[in-house]
Amino acid sequence: MRVIGPVIGALIGKRSTAAESGATLASLVTGTEFADTTGAYIDRGTIMKSSPLSYDHGNAEDLWLASERLTALVSAG
């Protein structure tokens, strides 16, 4: 895994240390900049569109059904 991280980081140009990621996450949770923001994808402090696959309703349905199956919980709807 130690080899894969730098390779992927170099390929996609986005890589943070654990400390940097933790600081960013902490600022999102405790800061006021996004206090009124819900349902957004935030990458390094910037609201962005997530990947096209994340908007696919079929994927959402598959994920929901798999989650129900794996947790042995069934939704009320």
LUMLUMFI-261094 format. One record per residue (C-alpha): residue number from 1; residue in three letters; x, y, z. Coordinates in steps of 0.1 Angstrom, whole numbers, always signed. Layout:
<patis>
resi|resn|x|y|z
NUM|ALA|X|Y|Z
...
</patis>
This chain:
<patis>
resi|resn|x|y|z
1|MET|+0|+0|+0
2|ARG|+29|+23|+6
3|VAL|+39|+21|-30
4|ILE|+3|+25|-44
5|GLY|-4|+58|-26
6|PRO|+24|+78|-42
7|VAL|+17|+63|-76
8|ILE|-20|+72|-75
9|GLY|-12|+106|-60
10|ALA|+11|+113|-89
11|LEU|-14|+101|-115
12|ILE|-44|+121|-103
13|GLY|-25|+150|-87
14|LYS|-44|+149|-54
15|ARG|-27|+135|-24
16|SER|-27|+147|+12
17|THR|-10|+135|+44
18|ALA|-32|+121|+72
19|ALA|-25|+153|+91
20|GLU|-36|+175|+62
21|SER|-68|+154|+56
22|GLY|-76|+155|+93
23|ALA|-72|+193|+95
24|THR|-94|+198|+65
25|LEU|-121|+175|+79
26|ALA|-119|+192|+113
27|SER|-124|+226|+97
28|LEU|-154|+213|+78
29|VAL|-170|+200|+110
30|THR|-162|+229|+133
31|GLY|-159|+258|+109
32|THR|-187|+282|+98
33|GLU|-179|+284|+61
34|PHE|-202|+255|+52
35|ALA|-225|+257|+82
36|ASP|-256|+261|+60
37|THR|-245|+237|+33
38|THR|-260|+202|+31
39|GLY|-257|+174|+6
40|ALA|-226|+189|-11
41|TYR|-194|+172|-22
42|ILE|-165|+192|-8
43|ASP|-130|+186|-21
44|ARG|-102|+204|-1
45|GLY|-125|+232|+9
46|THR|-142|+237|-24
47|ILE|-178|+226|-33
48|MET|-176|+205|-65
49|LYS|-196|+181|-85
50|SER|-188|+145|-76
51|SER|-182|+118|-102
52|PRO|-209|+112|-128
53|LEU|-215|+77|-113
54|SER|-226|+92|-80
55|TYR|-256|+107|-98
56|ASP|-267|+74|-113
57|HIS|-301|+64|-97
58|GLY|-294|+27|-105
59|ASN|-262|+28|-85
60|ALA|-280|+44|-56
61|GLU|-307|+17|-57
62|ASP|-280|-11|-58
63|LEU|-261|+5|-29
64|TRP|-293|+8|-9
65|LEU|-303|-28|-15
66|ALA|-268|-41|-7
67|SER|-267|-21|+25
68|GLU|-300|-35|+36
69|ARG|-288|-70|+28
70|LEU|-255|-66|+45
71|THR|-269|-50|+77
72|ALA|-300|-72|+79
73|LEU|-321|-40|+81
74|VAL|-350|-33|+59
75|SER|-364|+2|+52
76|ALA|-399|+11|+61
77|GLY|-407|+23|+26
</patis>
